[in-house]
Amino acid sequence: MALMLNGMGVSRGIALGPVYILHRNQHEIVEQKIDKKNIAKEVKRFKSAHSTAKKQLQKIRSDIPAESPDDISTFIETHLLMLDDAMMSASPIEIIKQNQCNAEWALKLQRDAIVKVFESMDDPYIATRKDDVKHVFNHIMEALISRGKTRAVDASEKWKDRIVIADDLTPADTMIMQHAGVAGFVTEMGGPLSHTAILARSLNIPAIVGLNDARQYLKRGESLVIDGESGLVLAEADELLIDHFHKRQRELRRKTKELGKLNDAKSRAKSGEKITLLANIEVEDDLKRLRKINASGVGLYRTEFLYLRENRVPDEEEHYKTYVRVIRALRGAPLTIRTVDLGADKEIDTVNAGPLAHNPAMGLRGIRLCLHDPSIIVPQLRAILRASAKGPIKIMFPMLTTISELLQAKHLLETTKESMRAKGFKFDEKIPVGGMIEVPAAAISASHFAEHLDFLSIGTNDLIQYTLAIDRIDDQVNYLYDPLNPAVLTLIKMVIDAGIRHKIPVTMCGEMAGNPNYTRVLLGLGLREFSMPPNSILEIKSVLRQTRLSNVRRPALGFLHCTEKDKQATLLAKINS
């Protein structure tokens, strides 16, 4: 009899194959007191383990084939940088000395402290980086417990054509398994923004995450089917079902091959209207993927990484050199830079945002923090202005709530311009200024914001959670996270209509923009500019090229009054048919 389970589908595709259960060493770490005379020896043990872990990751990095996706090397490089950080290389040594404890216990205390900080962060992308912290610490821990011996990585036939079931996977695991020919992944932990999910999408490996206790329900060797879109896991299916999924698998492969032909195709609807497809980027490596799919430019450059990477406010030159490299890589395509969105949940040592807020998502963050302490943003504004002399740049302020905030931000920009003129710097005097509409109050007042801005950009990730009063990374309430909720769509339409009335562009840069299920709904509501992860662009382009805008306007408006889930599903199926 077939067993059906459901997790969170994070990488589309169908995988069929036998189960491989991955069990990690579950070490019980206990505190041991160390005599003062043995502290130096314990420190030496830790340093040796740290060195071993670093050599293992360096070996994995050197073995990455040149044709591998950039995400692989980025994650491995990130883990190596984290290893070199004082919080992982020096802090455990201080704990050993202060507590006179064994290295394992010191490492555990430091790991738990850092993970706790990450878990308190509201931003889902940053919060899920706790997985990277755990994995880097585990590299050191395994080296400690194995007395520094290098653990051989077996990439043999044991993973080929199999579906791996694990608690979680490291980037190194994922890379090794992909090259061994793994069919798919199911993990008990993780979410859509976890590294496992990101890498699985990049590598086109069907993957499901967040399936609690999967290893208790599934047995090694039994046949399994997983659907990486719906999150369906089916064990011991009959021949009829297996045949059905084999057909779906072949169809998906055919569609993927067809999408590759759209690299150079124009982004137009079937009825001829031009639709702008832009990319969201966070690090410079994202630009490599951008060139492969010929996006129209960058609609959202998240700049927090520049601050978080060094745990400080970057100086003007660091900003400027980074932006110029991005401009050159874009070769004339426009670049929209979102000014830094730090806050109480994404602190750096050199910025005092006050005590950790009870609800960081609604605390001193984004433009609020920058107006509170202009030293955070002024070097960035100066660098953006200087870089605007090298290529087309737009400035976008995040987390706008009131017109007063916007006017203060624009005044700060004008003051910065005056200072730049006085020193003889050249810059784009008419650099476009836009605002992120991600707070319901701003969406309702979009027409007022449009009077003072050159463009608007809808950030659906926060707009949805603020509108529905939910934390989208809270497992207990994320079932309420619904992009098609009439209240959400009404706010989105208000922003689009405000742009149309004031004749300024409106872009959407949240996750909703990169989901092909919603493309026609958004087109029907009047959206003409989409910004999304680079990997989503070809699929959205494909939907556009099969869509007549006159056919989707009326059904899209129907969603504004649709309050029942089953009717939503029916409408969605109809508009996408």
Phi and psi in degrees as a GROMACS rama.xvg file:
@    title "Ramachandran Plot"
@    xaxis  label "Phi"
@    yaxis  label "Psi"
@TYPE xy
-71.2972  144.485  ALA-2
-110.997  127.458  LEU-3
-114.005  127.36  MET-4
-126.623  160.198  LEU-5
-133.923  128.596  ASN-6
-121.078  -153.891  GLY-7
-106.122  111.004  MET-8
-71.0283  124.663  GLY-9
-123.864  -11.6806  VAL-10
-144.533  111.097  SER-11
-65.643  150.874  ARG-12
138.842  159.355  GLY-13
-108.797  132.814  ILE-14
-127.514  137.35  ALA-15
-128.705  137.959  LEU-16
166.919  174.309  GLY-17
-75.3577  152.905  PRO-18
-76.8115  137.231  VAL-19
-121.652  115.082  TYR-20
-87.4894  121.542  ILE-21
-98.5411  112.59  LEU-22
-105.917  125.945  HIS-23
-93.3131  161.176  ARG-24
-67.7148  118.925  ASN-25
-97.6763  90.1853  GLN-26
-84.7284  134.498  HIS-27
-90.4609  117.053  GLU-28
-96.494  123.124  ILE-29
-121.699  153.476  VAL-30
-79.7965  133.977  GLU-31
-128.305  129.84  GLN-32
-78.4698  138.293  LYS-33
-113.816  133.551  ILE-34
-62.2604  148.748  ASP-35
-54.3171  -36.7484  LYS-36
-68.6576  -17.4604  LYS-37
-102.514  0.606221  ASN-38
-62.5476  -43.4552  ILE-39
-60.1372  -37.844  ALA-40
-65.9919  -39.1918  LYS-41
-68.4149  -38.1273  GLU-42
-62.6153  -41.3578  VAL-43
-62.398  -39.5195  LYS-44
-58.6079  -45.5863  ARG-45
-63.3113  -46.9477  PHE-46
-60.2856  -38.7664  LYS-47
-65.1849  -43.2804  SER-48
-65.117  -41.1505  ALA-49
-60.761  -42.9681  HIS-50
-64.3134  -41.3388  SER-51
-62.3538  -44.9656  THR-52
-60.6427  -40.5767  ALA-53
-65.1093  -42.9852  LYS-54
-63.4878  -37.9326  LYS-55
-62.2919  -45.6167  GLN-56
-67.9838  -37.4691  LEU-57
-63.1046  -37.2664  GLN-58
-65.8243  -43.4147  LYS-59
-62.9042  -42.2104  ILE-60
-61.5725  -42.918  ARG-61
-68.5116  -21.8554  SER-62
-90.2917  -1.80092  ASP-63
-69.5874  121.404  ILE-64
-61.2501  148.464  PRO-65
-59.8335  -29.847  ALA-66
-85.0676  0.217774  GLU-67
-67.5132  150.853  SER-68
-59.6788  151.198  PRO-69
-62.8817  -27.4002  ASP-70
-56.9739  -35.3974  ASP-71
-60.5409  -56.9982  ILE-72
-64.4317  -33.0333  SER-73
-62.4524  -45.6192  THR-74
-67.0022  -43.178  PHE-75
-63.4906  -42.2579  ILE-76
-63.5732  -39.1519  GLU-77
-60.6595  -42.7629  THR-78
-64.9654  -36.8892  HIS-79
-66.9515  -39.9032  LEU-80
-64.4157  -39.9471  LEU-81
-64.7881  -37.9456  MET-82
-58.9592  -38.2135  LEU-83
-77.7185  -14.8823  ASP-84
-67.0873  146.249  ASP-85
-59.0802  -29.2122  ALA-86
-65.7766  -21.3324  MET-87
-109.882  -21.4621  MET-88
-101.701  -33.2704  SER-89
-108.766  -39.8903  ALA-90
-58.8016  -43.1625  SER-91
-60.3097  -32.8025  PRO-92
-65.4777  -41.4013  ILE-93
-63.5148  -37.0759  GLU-94
-66.5139  -40.7563  ILE-95
-57.3016  -46.0472  ILE-96
-69.0913  -44.8771  LYS-97
-71.283  -41.3668  GLN-98
-93.1656  -8.14976  ASN-99
49.5979  52.174  GLN-100
-120.972  168.427  CYS-101
-69.2721  156.027  ASN-102
-61.0872  -38.5027  ALA-103
-60.0705  -43.8695  GLU-104
-67.7165  -41.4207  TRP-105
-60.8251  -42.057  ALA-106
-64.7662  -41.0517  LEU-107
-63.6492  -44.4332  LYS-108
-60.7024  -43.5306  LEU-109
-67.4363  -42.2035  GLN-110
-59.8701  -49.5079  ARG-111
-61.1742  -37.653  ASP-112
-65.7254  -43.3664  ALA-113
-71.4226  -41.9384  ILE-114
-59.9302  -38.9858  VAL-115
-60.292  -40.1668  LYS-116
-63.8925  -45.3575  VAL-117
-63.515  -38.7682  PHE-118
-66.6817  -22.6529  GLU-119
-82.0549  -8.45334  SER-120
-80.0465  138.738  MET-121
-82.6922  -34.5026  ASP-122
-61.8913  119.841  ASP-123
-63.995  -34.1235  PRO-124
-67.7503  -45.8676  TYR-125
-68.1704  -41.0099  ILE-126
-60.385  -38.0905  ALA-127
-75.1867  -6.29248  THR-128
-72.2278  -6.90297  ARG-129
-60.3599  -28.0859  LYS-130
-62.0481  -40.8733  ASP-131
-62.7894  -41.3728  ASP-132
-59.0246  -48.2358  VAL-133
-59.9803  -42.5929  LYS-134
-67.2591  -39.3502  HIS-135
-67.1739  -43.0273  VAL-136
-61.7101  -38.1683  PHE-137
-66.2653  -33.1344  ASN-138
-58.2202  -45.3768  HIS-139
-68.2604  -42.048  ILE-140
-61.8875  -43.465  MET-141
-63.687  -37.5059  GLU-142
-66.9268  -36.7507  ALA-143
-64.0302  -49.2976  LEU-144
-71.3237  -30.7134  ILE-145
-88.0381  14.0632  SER-146
58.9896  35.6084  ARG-147
83.6357  0.22295  GLY-148
-77.2015  139.325  LYS-149
-71.4987  126.893  THR-150
-83.1522  121.991  ARG-151
-69.6092  137.282  ALA-152
-98.046  120.524  VAL-153
-95.0166  106.81  ASP-154
-107.349  39.4401  ALA-155
-80.8296  -165.349  SER-156
-66.4293  -7.19084  GLU-157
-63.0778  -22.8647  LYS-158
-103.717  -13.7922  TRP-159
-61.4065  126.549  LYS-160
61.2381  19.2061  ASP-161
-108.013  161.621  ARG-162
-106.04  115.464  ILE-163
-84.1715  129.834  VAL-164
-111.237  121.681  ILE-165
-145.794  166.215  ALA-166
-67.8737  -44.0503  ASP-167
-164.565  167.732  ASP-168
-128.28  139.489  LEU-169
-84.1915  162.39  THR-170
-56.3635  -37.2286  PRO-171
-64.2252  -43.6001  ALA-172
-55.8208  -49.2165  ASP-173
-60.3927  -44.4071  THR-174
-62.6939  -47.8058  MET-175
-62.1854  -44.0479  ILE-176
-67.3267  -37.1522  MET-177
-62.634  -41.6523  GLN-178
-73.973  -18.1088  HIS-179
-85.2733  -4.54228  ALA-180
88.8182  30.4996  GLY-181
-60.8298  145.344  VAL-182
-84.0994  -36.6662  ALA-183
-174.218  173.591  GLY-184
-127.365  146.518  PHE-185
-134.378  122.906  VAL-186
-120.253  151.063  THR-187
-78.6417  -25.2595  GLU-188
-110.461  176.447  MET-189
100.846  166.351  GLY-190
-144.737  -173.306  GLY-191
-65.1527  -18.5702  PRO-192
-107.834  9.17992  LEU-193
-71.5752  159.196  SER-194
-62.0835  -34.295  HIS-195
-59.6496  -44.3721  THR-196
-66.0962  -45.6696  ALA-197
-61.7457  -46.2499  ILE-198
-67.8817  -39.6098  LEU-199
-60.4502  -42.5725  ALA-200
-64.7712  -42.0086  ARG-201
-64.2426  -37.1332  SER-202
-90.8724  -1.71508  LEU-203
58.9048  41.4043  ASN-204
-102.598  123.764  ILE-205
-55.7796  132.339  PRO-206
-149.116  144.085  ALA-207
-130.919  134.341  ILE-208
-124.415  170.349  VAL-209
67.6915  24.3014  GLY-210
-92.7863  91.3725  LEU-211
-57.3437  135.644  ASN-212
60.0685  28.8083  ASP-213
-56.7878  -37.6279  ALA-214
-71.3497  -14.9182  ARG-215
-81.9093  -29.7702  GLN-216
-90.7299  -27.8441  TYR-217
-105.724  145.905  LEU-218
-113.668  146.312  LYS-219
-60.3848  131.489  ARG-220
92.5024  -18.5618  GLY-221
-73.0197  151.905  GLU-222
-74.7778  142.022  SER-223
-138.837  145.858  LEU-224
-123.539  131.478  VAL-225
-127.284  142.492  ILE-226
-113.745  105.18  ASP-227
-70.6402  -5.76326  GLY-228
-93.0523  -50.3363  GLU-229
-85.1069  -19.3198  SER-230
86.7071  10.3978  GLY-231
-76.3444  133.686  LEU-232
-122.72  124.584  VAL-233
-126.426  116.532  LEU-234
-102.728  139.814  ALA-235
54.008  48.775  GLU-236
-71.8557  154.878  ALA-237
-79.0951  172.224  ASP-238
-61.3848  -35.2248  GLU-239
-64.0574  -44.6751  LEU-240
-67.2306  -41.7752  LEU-241
-61.9696  -41.1218  ILE-242
-62.2986  -38.9383  ASP-243
-61.5611  -45.2049  HIS-244
-72.6966  -31.0136  PHE-245
-62.8846  -39.8994  HIS-246
-65.7949  -41.6117  LYS-247
-64.1323  -37.9116  ARG-248
-62.3946  -45.2217  GLN-249
-64.0954  -38.2918  ARG-250
-65.9083  -40.9598  GLU-251
-64.2546  -39.7342  LEU-252
-64.5043  -38.6304  ARG-253
-64.6266  -41.9786  ARG-254
-65.2307  -40.0746  LYS-255
-61.8208  -41.8606  THR-256
-63.7415  -40.0099  LYS-257
-65.8548  -36.9493  GLU-258
-60.8044  -35.813  LEU-259
-59.5  -22.9625  GLY-260
-76.597  -9.05956  LYS-261
-92.7836  3.16088  LEU-262
-50.2778  -45.9091  ASN-263
-99.9164  3.70239  ASP-264
-74.9573  150.175  ALA-265
-74.7432  149.686  LYS-266
-88.7264  84.3183  SER-267
-132.109  148.311  ARG-268
-71.9799  162.106  ALA-269
-60.286  -28.3487  LYS-270
-84.7684  3.51314  SER-271
104.075  -15.9428  GLY-272
-68.7212  139.288  GLU-273
-78.9288  132.013  LYS-274
-120.546  130.62  ILE-275
-89.3744  124.821  THR-276
-113.358  116.186  LEU-277
-114.354  170.552  LEU-278
-117.782  148.312  ALA-279
-94.2959  132.902  ASN-280
-131.842  158.752  ILE-281
-130.286  -36.9121  GLU-282
-127.634  162.122  VAL-283
-62.2112  -28.4909  GLU-284
-60.778  -25.5181  ASP-285
-61.5217  -23.6962  ASP-286
-67.3506  -26.7946  LEU-287
-62.9345  -42.2607  LYS-288
-69.6547  -31.5639  ARG-289
-62.1191  -40.881  LEU-290
-65.6368  -28.9434  ARG-291
-72.0927  -24.8715  LYS-292
-115.978  7.94392  ILE-293
51.6984  54.5991  ASN-294
-69.3271  161.529  ALA-295
-79.8163  -2.109  SER-296
145.426  -165.356  GLY-297
-111.721  119.369  VAL-298
-91.3569  -14.7936  GLY-299
-155.432  112.247  LEU-300
-107.812  106.05  TYR-301
-77.4364  122.707  ARG-302
-103.252  4.77652  THR-303
-60.2248  -31.9372  GLU-304
-58.3991  -33.5885  PHE-305
-62.6031  -32.0919  LEU-306
-84.6135  -44.9357  TYR-307
-71.8003  -30.301  LEU-308
-60.2435  -42.3688  ARG-309
-104.639  0.703108  GLU-310
57.3928  41.3673  ASN-311
-164.516  170.333  ARG-312
-79.3686  119.144  VAL-313
-65.9584  149.581  PRO-314
-81.4667  173.419  ASP-315
-57.5342  -41.8083  GLU-316
-65.4188  -38.9545  GLU-317
-62.4065  -45.526  GLU-318
-59.0028  -51.0765  HIS-319
-59.6864  -47.5265  TYR-320
-63.192  -37.8333  LYS-321
-65.4347  -46.2103  THR-322
-66.2404  -37.4351  TYR-323
-64.8889  -39.0393  VAL-324
-62.1719  -40.4277  ARG-325
-66.6189  -43.6437  VAL-326
-58.7771  -46.5375  ILE-327
-62.2992  -39.1623  ARG-328
-66.5051  -29.5686  ALA-329
-80.2818  -16.1061  LEU-330
51.5795  50.2567  ARG-331
96.7933  -12.5781  GLY-332
-73.8692  147.277  ALA-333
-69.2688  149.858  PRO-334
-125.39  120.376  LEU-335
-102.431  114.436  THR-336
-100.552  117.81  ILE-337
-81.6277  125.087  ARG-338
-62.8068  158.658  THR-339
-56.1619  135.942  VAL-340
-114.268  63.3074  ASP-341
-83.1678  173.309  LEU-342
-179.916  -169.791  GLY-343
-62.4352  -21.1083  ALA-344
-99.2976  -7.40221  ASP-345
-130.424  71.2971  LYS-346
-85.1504  151.709  GLU-347
-125.207  154.841  ILE-348
-59.4182  -31.7726  ASP-349
-90.1155  4.00755  THR-350
-121.263  126.542  VAL-351
-101.29  101.941  ASN-352
-97.7574  14.9698  ALA-353
83.8147  -176.715  GLY-354
-64.3222  153.748  PRO-355
-58.2956  123.668  LEU-356
-71.4719  152.343  ALA-357
-64.624  -34.205  HIS-358
-130.989  86.5626  ASN-359
-57.5848  -30.2712  PRO-360
-61.5888  -23.7735  ALA-361
-113.903  18.1978  MET-362
-96.7804  -153.074  GLY-363
-81.3381  91.3187  LEU-364
-144.35  169.752  ARG-365
59.8604  -136.819  GLY-366
-66.5682  -25.7603  ILE-367
-60.6555  -47.7404  ARG-368
-65.4307  -40.1602  LEU-369
-67.8249  -34.2113  CYS-370
-73.8748  -30.7533  LEU-371
-67.889  -36.6534  HIS-372
-138.947  85.3801  ASP-373
-59.287  -18.4083  PRO-374
-63.476  -18.2186  SER-375
-72.3019  -36.8808  ILE-376
-106.805  -25.0309  ILE-377
-58.7059  -45.9434  VAL-378
-58.9531  -34.6964  PRO-379
-68.66  -44.3552  GLN-380
-61.5555  -42.353  LEU-381
-61.4529  -42.6948  ARG-382
-66.2424  -41.0836  ALA-383
-62.569  -44.1893  ILE-384
-62.4975  -45.1328  LEU-385
-61.2035  -42.2342  ARG-386
-67.6228  -25.2684  ALA-387
-65.2018  -16.1934  SER-388
-76.7608  -11.7152  ALA-389
-99.6865  -14.6431  LYS-390
175.038  171.216  GLY-391
-70.3846  118.778  PRO-392
-129.86  144.634  ILE-393
-120.83  147.43  LYS-394
-105.201  136.651  ILE-395
-132.053  126.615  MET-396
-92.6701  131.722  PHE-397
-91.8663  158.687  PRO-398
61.4372  35.9874  MET-399
-70.958  136.762  LEU-400
-122.695  -40.3477  THR-401
-126.32  157.724  THR-402
-63.6385  -33.8451  ILE-403
-58.9238  -42.7838  SER-404
-60.8449  -45.3328  GLU-405
-61.1511  -44.5275  LEU-406
-65.0328  -36.8957  LEU-407
-64.5808  -42.5285  GLN-408
-64.0752  -42.3525  ALA-409
-66.5691  -36.4073  LYS-410
-64.0274  -40.6147  HIS-411
-61.8459  -40.4048  LEU-412
-64.7461  -43.401  LEU-413
-64.6051  -39.3609  GLU-414
-62.4705  -39.5663  THR-415
-65.3935  -40.4718  THR-416
-60.6094  -43.7618  LYS-417
-59.986  -42.1551  GLU-418
-63.5722  -38.5653  SER-419
-67.9557  -41.1291  MET-420
-62.4781  -41.766  ARG-421
-62.2039  -27.7528  ALA-422
-97.9993  4.58026  LYS-423
82.6052  15.3428  GLY-424
-76.6276  141.56  PHE-425
-93.6503  140.06  LYS-426
-159.833  169.384  PHE-427
-74.6604  105.463  ASP-428
-62.6116  -25.3189  GLU-429
-109.817  33.9436  LYS-430
-55.4215  125.685  ILE-431
-64.157  139.559  PRO-432
-120.612  126.858  VAL-433
-128.522  176.081  GLY-434
-136.114  143.324  GLY-435
-79.9784  124.545  MET-436
-101.276  98.6166  ILE-437
-135.244  1.07031  GLU-438
-112.547  132.456  VAL-439
-51.4056  -38.5741  PRO-440
-60.1261  -38.7439  ALA-441
-70.1241  -37.4065  ALA-442
-64.1942  -43.35  ALA-443
-64.9954  -33.5664  ILE-444
-97.6365  19.9825  SER-445
-55.0761  -35.5307  ALA-446
-64.412  -37.5048  SER-447
-68.3897  -40.7723  HIS-448
-64.357  -37.9507  PHE-449
-63.3275  -25.2637  ALA-450
-66.7663  -22.2926  GLU-451
-113.925  1.42665  HIS-452
-125.962  160.14  LEU-453
-92.4706  -18.9223  ASP-454
-162.709  159.962  PHE-455
-120.371  149.274  LEU-456
-135.442  124.002  SER-457
-88.7444  117.928  ILE-458
-96.496  92.7552  GLY-459
-69.7049  -26.8644  THR-460
-57.4106  -51.208  ASN-461
-78.4201  -37.0452  ASP-462
-57.6942  -41.2159  LEU-463
-67.1966  -45.709  ILE-464
-70.9005  -32.3153  GLN-465
-71.6126  -39.7051  TYR-466
-65.5228  -40.3068  THR-467
-95.2095  0.778521  LEU-468
55.7948  49.0318  ALA-469
-133.414  156.157  ILE-470
-96.9307  113.862  ASP-471
-69.8558  -11.2882  ARG-472
-105.402  11.8567  ILE-473
-93.9556  114.351  ASP-474
-57.829  -25.9116  ASP-475
-78.5665  -22.1606  GLN-476
-126.534  -1.88175  VAL-477
-68.7959  -8.74602  ASN-478
-66.2506  -19.075  TYR-479
-83.2424  -8.55774  LEU-480
-71.506  103.465  TYR-481
-134.388  102.802  ASP-482
-61.6395  -22.1686  PRO-483
-93.7071  6.17444  LEU-484
-57.5413  133.19  ASN-485
-55.5253  -34.0872  PRO-486
-64.9097  -41.6609  ALA-487
-64.6243  -49.1083  VAL-488
-65.0438  -33.8943  LEU-489
-63.0256  -43.1366  THR-490
-64.9188  -41.3636  LEU-491
-60.5703  -44.1238  ILE-492
-65.7716  -35.3544  LYS-493
-61.564  -40.0317  MET-494
-68.6639  -45.1251  VAL-495
-60.5501  -45.1493  ILE-496
-64.0171  -36.3295  ASP-497
-63.9199  -39.9755  ALA-498
-63.4435  -41.5811  GLY-499
-63.9818  -44.8239  ILE-500
-62.6618  -38.8069  ARG-501
-96.6677  5.26039  HIS-502
56.5438  46.0354  LYS-503
-126.358  150.537  ILE-504
-67.066  147.923  PRO-505
-125.509  123.999  VAL-506
-113.439  151.942  THR-507
-114.045  127.479  MET-508
-121.689  8.56359  CYS-509
-82.8835  177.48  GLY-510
-58.4942  -29.9801  GLU-511
-58.517  -33.6912  MET-512
-65.3591  -27.8862  ALA-513
-97.3583  8.42989  GLY-514
-99.991  112.93  ASN-515
-62.3718  -20.1481  PRO-516
-64.3571  -26.5028  ASN-517
-105.067  -2.53974  TYR-518
-57.9536  -48.244  THR-519
-70.5027  -32.1351  ARG-520
-61.7541  -46.5513  VAL-521
-67.0895  -39.4644  LEU-522
-61.3635  -41.4997  LEU-523
-65.3531  -28.0345  GLY-524
-82.1923  -6.89366  LEU-525
109.347  2.19643  GLY-526
-71.164  135.534  LEU-527
-127.341  -1.51349  ARG-528
-131.843  125.405  GLU-529
-121.809  138.032  PHE-530
-128.358  132.491  SER-531
-154.753  171.039  MET-532
-58.6444  142.413  PRO-533
-52.0714  -36.0706  PRO-534
-65.8885  -15.7877  ASN-535
-92.6032  -13.0154  SER-536
-63.4883  -44.5225  ILE-537
-64.5749  -38.1963  LEU-538
-68.1838  -39.9335  GLU-539
-65.7813  -39.2708  ILE-540
-60.0923  -40.5103  LYS-541
-61.653  -42.986  SER-542
-63.5998  -43.5973  VAL-543
-55.4208  -47.2802  LEU-544
-71.0924  -7.57022  ARG-545
-109.675  11.5915  GLN-546
-117.192  129.384  THR-547
-97.159  120.403  ARG-548
-61.2208  -32.8912  LEU-549
-65.1666  -21.9825  SER-550
-85.6368  -13.7196  ASN-551
-109.438  -10.4276  VAL-552
-62.5949  -50.9742  ARG-553
-66.3675  -48.684  ARG-554
-63.6329  -31.7986  PRO-555
-64.5318  -40.8972  ALA-556
-65.3061  -25.0821  LEU-557
-63.0117  -27.9122  GLY-558
-66.8578  -23.6983  PHE-559
-65.7313  -18.3609  LEU-560
-119.103  9.6602  HIS-561
-98.0721  110.144  CYS-562
-105.272  -6.94896  THR-563
-105.97  135.797  GLU-564
-60.0543  -43.9689  LYS-565
-66.282  -35.6244  ASP-566
-71.4506  -34.3725  LYS-567
-59.0076  -46.7591  GLN-568
-61.3437  -39.9048  ALA-569
-65.2899  -44.8029  THR-570
-63.0007  -40.6765  LEU-571
-65.4251  -42.0517  LEU-572
-63.0091  -37.3451  ALA-573
-68.5907  -45.3417  LYS-574
-70.522  -25.043  ILE-575
-95.8159  0.322652  ASN-576
